[in-house]
Amino acid sequence: MDVDALDRLYDPEFQNVRVDRAGQTITLTKDKFMARFRALRGQGQRVGESVDDVTFPTTTDLGDQAAIVMRRVKDGEPVLYTFIWRMADGRPTTILRELTFDRDISHLLRPAGCPAPSETPRALGGIPVGGVGAELVAPVPQPGTVASGSVDSLRTAWFTFGEGRFPPCPAAAAPAAARSTGQGGRTGRPALRRPRAAGRLTTVPHIELSTGTIDYVDTGGDGPVIVLLHGLMMDSSLWDGPIARLSDGHRCVAPTLPLGAHRRAMPAGADLSLPATARLVAEFLDRLDLQDVTLVGNDTGGALVQLLMAEGAARVGRAVLVSCDAFDNFPPGLTGKTLVLAGRLSPALFGLFMQQMRLRALRRLPIAFGWLTKRGDAATARWLAPVLERPEIRRDTVRLLRAAAADPRFLIAAAERLPLFDRPALVVWAAQDRVMPPEHGRRLAELLPQGRLVEVEDGYTLLPLDRPDELARIIDEFVPVEGLRQV
């Protein structure tokens, strides 16, 4: 392909951000990026003339921008690329960003000149299968292969599933009723109230625990206590929707745990492993003297609930597991694997890696939050602010991700003890969950002596964001209130 024609594919604002295994990083502007292409062409190498053996695991269309993950076999080695495109009238026009993870970018860090042919990396931007990021390729579907050489056909091929354009984003469907298996809900119960008036605010205190100081939301009141736990790279605001609907009849308490979106840094020597965080939750219940608690967890928050259930959890009267990590699904899905892999970087480089999440198109990829929530992008953007802006939070996050990677089978051991949890337990699962297998929800319900399963339609893993009303209704029916307490 003519390099000038290839040049037209790249936006004037194009940047290529690269990190290698040694932790070196560089950002190439369009001028420097195209200078490399021209140098390679001058050395007689083919540039952009074939996209043989290319598949497209996923695309995300967000109107004026879109993202694509492209898998290509280059020099006999599979490579994964991520591109951010500018869109016009539903079609891709120019490339805004290319995000790559190379084996070695030392040659790019030299003051001047281009590498000799022998120094050109085999994976010219990408994540080689069999090395760093190998887990990102195998699980995703591959719609097919294409091959082309012209600029127009390249532009189409990189974004086609047969129609030459992105598939439309699914429209928000009308909420579907949850379908339930097992014992049905109680009857004769007053209807769940709508959200409290805007002027009636919950308190946001903080408490100093053995690991460090954490913030928490507490609605107060004399009703049954519900404690709600969030997952990795989230905070207590995950539960804002359900809390608004539950707080008139219940005391809702939601801590912001040190899981990557917290705003109070932990001491340098604090144990940030997930088992230690579960112990922190137990200490939190003790310090607030909460009794007969309904403990609710979503995403990795559900993993923490399982750890406490496995240890007896004397203050917990019942448990709710909402689409969560379980059994061998840790780190969960593409999202968890990507995050744990990024945790291998230094805190500074992890921060650089996470800066790309400022782009909504990238946040909506399956390797980020795209398969976790259908409707919660505003919340995910807010959760990322601490790790993007504060080096001490990046330090904490890298430490907790490395601790998580060191013991990925902890939930298998916890599952073996779940049959000992003899109190009421509810498993609520997103029927279309693509990160937490629905089969795991069924298995958890079967393991628990008093377990019951409810599957919820029209939502992904983060049901508190996607289906807050329905989830609140289900929890409200499960939690006993005065006059309806089960014997």
ChimeraX attribute file (.defattr): number of C-alpha atoms within 10 A of each C-alpha:
attribute: neighborCount
match mode: 1-to-1
recipient: residues
	/A:1	14
	/A:2	14
	/A:3	14
	/A:4	10
	/A:5	13
	/A:6	17
	/A:7	17
	/A:8	13
	/A:9	19
	/A:10	21
	/A:11	16
	/A:12	14
	/A:13	12
	/A:14	20
	/A:15	20
	/A:16	18
	/A:17	19
	/A:18	24
	/A:19	23
	/A:20	20
	/A:21	15
	/A:22	12
	/A:23	17
	/A:24	16
	/A:25	20
	/A:26	14
	/A:27	15
	/A:28	15
	/A:29	16
	/A:30	19
	/A:31	13
	/A:32	15
	/A:33	16
	/A:34	17
	/A:35	15
	/A:36	16
	/A:37	19
	/A:38	17
	/A:39	16
	/A:40	18
	/A:41	15
	/A:42	10
	/A:43	11
	/A:44	10
	/A:45	12
	/A:46	13
	/A:47	14
	/A:48	17
	/A:49	15
	/A:50	15
	/A:51	18
	/A:52	14
	/A:53	14
	/A:54	23
	/A:55	22
	/A:56	24
	/A:57	20
	/A:58	20
	/A:59	24
	/A:60	22
	/A:61	22
	/A:62	18
	/A:63	15
	/A:64	14
	/A:65	23
	/A:66	26
	/A:67	30
	/A:68	22
	/A:69	22
	/A:70	21
	/A:71	24
	/A:72	21
	/A:73	17
	/A:74	16
	/A:75	9
	/A:76	8
	/A:77	12
	/A:78	19
	/A:79	27
	/A:80	26
	/A:81	19
	/A:82	22
	/A:83	20
	/A:84	23
	/A:85	26
	/A:86	20
	/A:87	18
	/A:88	12
	/A:89	8
	/A:90	17
	/A:91	20
	/A:92	24
	/A:93	19
	/A:94	21
	/A:95	23
	/A:96	21
	/A:97	22
	/A:98	21
	/A:99	21
	/A:100	21
	/A:101	25
	/A:102	23
	/A:103	22
	/A:104	22
	/A:105	23
	/A:106	15
	/A:107	15
	/A:108	20
	/A:109	11
	/A:110	10
	/A:111	7
	/A:112	8
	/A:113	12
	/A:114	17
	/A:115	16
	/A:116	11
	/A:117	12
	/A:118	7
	/A:119	12
	/A:120	15
	/A:121	15
	/A:122	17
	/A:123	20
	/A:124	17
	/A:125	24
	/A:126	26
	/A:127	25
	/A:128	25
	/A:129	18
	/A:130	12
	/A:131	10
	/A:132	18
	/A:133	18
	/A:134	16
	/A:135	16
	/A:136	20
	/A:137	21
	/A:138	11
	/A:139	10
	/A:140	14
	/A:141	11
	/A:142	15
	/A:143	13
	/A:144	13
	/A:145	15
	/A:146	17
	/A:147	14
	/A:148	17
	/A:149	15
	/A:150	15
	/A:151	18
	/A:152	12
	/A:153	14
	/A:154	20
	/A:155	20
	/A:156	20
	/A:157	23
	/A:158	24
	/A:159	25
	/A:160	18
	/A:161	19
	/A:162	12
	/A:163	10
	/A:164	15
	/A:165	17
	/A:166	22
	/A:167	15
	/A:168	11
	/A:169	10
	/A:170	7
	/A:171	7
	/A:172	10
	/A:173	8
	/A:174	7
	/A:175	14
	/A:176	12
	/A:177	11
	/A:178	18
	/A:179	12
	/A:180	14
	/A:181	12
	/A:182	10
	/A:183	10
	/A:184	13
	/A:185	12
	/A:186	11
	/A:187	8
	/A:188	7
	/A:189	12
	/A:190	7
	/A:191	9
	/A:192	16
	/A:193	14
	/A:194	12
	/A:195	15
	/A:196	14
	/A:197	8
	/A:198	7
	/A:199	6
	/A:200	8
	/A:201	11
	/A:202	15
	/A:203	12
	/A:204	13
	/A:205	11
	/A:206	14
	/A:207	13
	/A:208	11
	/A:209	13
	/A:210	11
	/A:211	19
	/A:212	17
	/A:213	17
	/A:214	20
	/A:215	20
	/A:216	18
	/A:217	22
	/A:218	21
	/A:219	21
	/A:220	15
	/A:221	13
	/A:222	10
	/A:223	15
	/A:224	19
	/A:225	25
	/A:226	28
	/A:227	21
	/A:228	25
	/A:229	27
	/A:230	27
	/A:231	25
	/A:232	19
	/A:233	19
	/A:234	25
	/A:235	27
	/A:236	21
	/A:237	20
	/A:238	25
	/A:239	24
	/A:240	15
	/A:241	19
	/A:242	25
	/A:243	28
	/A:244	22
	/A:245	22
	/A:246	24
	/A:247	24
	/A:248	19
	/A:249	16
	/A:250	21
	/A:251	19
	/A:252	25
	/A:253	26
	/A:254	24
	/A:255	24
	/A:256	25
	/A:257	29
	/A:258	30
	/A:259	25
	/A:260	27
	/A:261	26
	/A:262	25
	/A:263	20
	/A:264	18
	/A:265	20
	/A:266	19
	/A:267	13
	/A:268	12
	/A:269	7
	/A:270	14
	/A:271	18
	/A:272	24
	/A:273	20
	/A:274	22
	/A:275	19
	/A:276	15
	/A:277	20
	/A:278	20
	/A:279	18
	/A:280	21
	/A:281	20
	/A:282	17
	/A:283	15
	/A:284	19
	/A:285	18
	/A:286	13
	/A:287	12
	/A:288	9
	/A:289	9
	/A:290	17
	/A:291	14
	/A:292	13
	/A:293	21
	/A:294	24
	/A:295	27
	/A:296	24
	/A:297	24
	/A:298	27
	/A:299	25
	/A:300	26
	/A:301	28
	/A:302	26
	/A:303	29
	/A:304	31
	/A:305	26
	/A:306	29
	/A:307	25
	/A:308	23
	/A:309	25
	/A:310	19
	/A:311	15
	/A:312	15
	/A:313	18
	/A:314	13
	/A:315	16
	/A:316	22
	/A:317	17
	/A:318	23
	/A:319	27
	/A:320	26
	/A:321	27
	/A:322	28
	/A:323	32
	/A:324	32
	/A:325	29
	/A:326	27
	/A:327	18
	/A:328	15
	/A:329	18
	/A:330	23
	/A:331	22
	/A:332	21
	/A:333	22
	/A:334	22
	/A:335	19
	/A:336	21
	/A:337	20
	/A:338	18
	/A:339	21
	/A:340	21
	/A:341	19
	/A:342	21
	/A:343	24
	/A:344	18
	/A:345	21
	/A:346	15
	/A:347	21
	/A:348	14
	/A:349	18
	/A:350	23
	/A:351	22
	/A:352	16
	/A:353	19
	/A:354	17
	/A:355	15
	/A:356	16
	/A:357	20
	/A:358	13
	/A:359	13
	/A:360	19
	/A:361	24
	/A:362	23
	/A:363	20
	/A:364	25
	/A:365	24
	/A:366	23
	/A:367	20
	/A:368	19
	/A:369	23
	/A:370	21
	/A:371	22
	/A:372	29
	/A:373	22
	/A:374	21
	/A:375	17
	/A:376	18
	/A:377	17
	/A:378	9
	/A:379	15
	/A:380	23
	/A:381	16
	/A:382	13
	/A:383	22
	/A:384	20
	/A:385	18
	/A:386	19
	/A:387	24
	/A:388	20
	/A:389	12
	/A:390	13
	/A:391	16
	/A:392	17
	/A:393	25
	/A:394	25
	/A:395	21
	/A:396	25
	/A:397	28
	/A:398	25
	/A:399	23
	/A:400	24
	/A:401	24
	/A:402	18
	/A:403	18
	/A:404	20
	/A:405	18
	/A:406	11
	/A:407	13
	/A:408	14
	/A:409	16
	/A:410	18
	/A:411	21
	/A:412	14
	/A:413	13
	/A:414	20
	/A:415	21
	/A:416	12
	/A:417	17
	/A:418	21
	/A:419	18
	/A:420	15
	/A:421	22
	/A:422	15
	/A:423	14
	/A:424	18
	/A:425	25
	/A:426	24
	/A:427	25
	/A:428	27
	/A:429	31
	/A:430	27
	/A:431	22
	/A:432	17
	/A:433	22
	/A:434	17
	/A:435	23
	/A:436	26
	/A:437	21
	/A:438	18
	/A:439	10
	/A:440	19
	/A:441	26
	/A:442	19
	/A:443	16
	/A:444	22
	/A:445	23
	/A:446	15
	/A:447	16
	/A:448	21
	/A:449	15
	/A:450	15
	/A:451	23
	/A:452	22
	/A:453	24
	/A:454	23
	/A:455	20
	/A:456	25
	/A:457	19
	/A:458	19
	/A:459	26
	/A:460	26
	/A:461	26
	/A:462	28
	/A:463	33
	/A:464	25
	/A:465	24
	/A:466	22
	/A:467	23
	/A:468	21
	/A:469	21
	/A:470	20
	/A:471	22
	/A:472	22
	/A:473	16
	/A:474	18
	/A:475	18
	/A:476	21
	/A:477	17
	/A:478	19
	/A:479	22
	/A:480	17
	/A:481	15
	/A:482	8
	/A:483	7
	/A:484	12
	/A:485	8
	/A:486	10
	/A:487	3
